[in-house]
């Protein structure tokens, strides 16, 4: 039991250290770019020794790749939880999509630097972590695809919907609208932005106006 407890404690400390490194890296890379950011700067920003960075990650590229996995994993989990919560409450598939939009906005409001970085990386095709980026992106989009397919199967959506493209469009809509909100319309509230996207969802996906 003591050995297990010690192992658990060590794991918790390591996760806390990795979290600090993620936060330092995402802030620095968002500010000055991947190439310009050094391991020394990441270590200094995180408040750890340079060797600690290499103890947790083999290189700066590996750190960034794991950062993408970690961040998009959090987004995916929040989208999935929103859909599952709506289902438990007896909501429709449109309600689930609307809840996922709000969950995405909440995530972006909490992690604006990561979101900015993630969207920027989607446009680059020459990175060592491109394959990883495509995998984690698809994991997030797949959660939306599942709701759309269930809506089509249940007759709530038209069977003419292009599920993969519609799911990608919905995720992209939230990302781009949220970045615009954060950068150019910061005076607007999350509720206000959500309401605008909700009206768009109701009119275009469900085919009805939002009352």
Secondary structure, 3 states (H helix, E strand, C coil): CHHHHHHHHHHHHHHHHHHHHHHHHHHHHHHHCCCCCCHHHHHHHHCCCHHHHHHHCCCHHHHHHHHHHHHHHHHHHHHHHHHHHHHHCCCCHHHHHHHHHHHHHHHHHHCHHHHHHHHHHHCCCCCCCHHHHHHHHHHHHHHHHHHHHHHHHCCCCCCCCCHHHHHHHHHHHHHHHHHHHHHHCCCCCHHHHHHHHHHHHHHHCCCCCCC
